Amino acid sequence: MSSSIPGPDARTLSASDRTEDQTCPRKSDKDAANVRADHPVPFDVSLYYYEVQVSNKGRDGFVGIGFSAHGVKLDRLPGWEPHSKGYHGDDGMAFQSCGTGKPYGPIFATGDVVGALLNRATKTISFFKNGIDLGVALRNVDEEWLYPSVGLRTPDEEVLASFGGSSFKCDISSLELDALQEEEEGFYKFLPANTADRLCQSWQSCSNHHEI
């Protein structure tokens, strides 16, 4: 198993009402903007995590955090388009390729740090709020290439995206250990009857032989 924990890096995104095309009240999908990372999650990485700090929830707190495939339209929040996944701060709903979401977690606003975890081994996406695991939000995530994506919709919303290990609110080492255990459990789960026991016995025999 490999995981992706790049060196310290951060990017600031904001939705300002100072420009002419953003001065009108943002009440519809056409007012949303989705920012997608330049590079996708490497295909050979089974565990990928990044965090977003909400510096300012803006007027309504319509902030979406998640992943999307290349080519997904960038004028809607993450999760509302096919091959797009997201967790939204205004209502705590999780969305997967559809404008109809499902109740998932708490809302998030100014000062909160939200983490997004893509687990390729289990084909799931989970989210974290202020370092606390909120559990699996989305399943059957089978797109080969996904990009970190953050969406904003109302004036003055501002977030800081972090892709660096030392600044993470979440304990990355525990995530890696949990993922490794899940992979091992999955391996033994699909072995034929008694095979797992025989492997354990064989390993113990080899260990005892080595000690002698």
TAPERA-V761482 format. One record per helix or strand. SS is the DSSP state (H for helix, E for strand). FROM is the first residue (numbers start at 0). LEN is the number of residues. If there is no record, write none. Layout:
ss & from & len
SS & FROM & LEN
SS & FROM & LEN
//
This chain:
ss & from & len
E & 2 & 2
E & 9 & 5
H & 19 & 3
H & 28 & 3
E & 32 & 4
E & 46 & 11
E & 62 & 6
E & 83 & 5
E & 92 & 4
E & 101 & 2
E & 112 & 7
E & 123 & 6
E & 131 & 7
E & 146 & 6
E & 156 & 6
H & 164 & 3
H & 171 & 18
H & 194 & 17
//
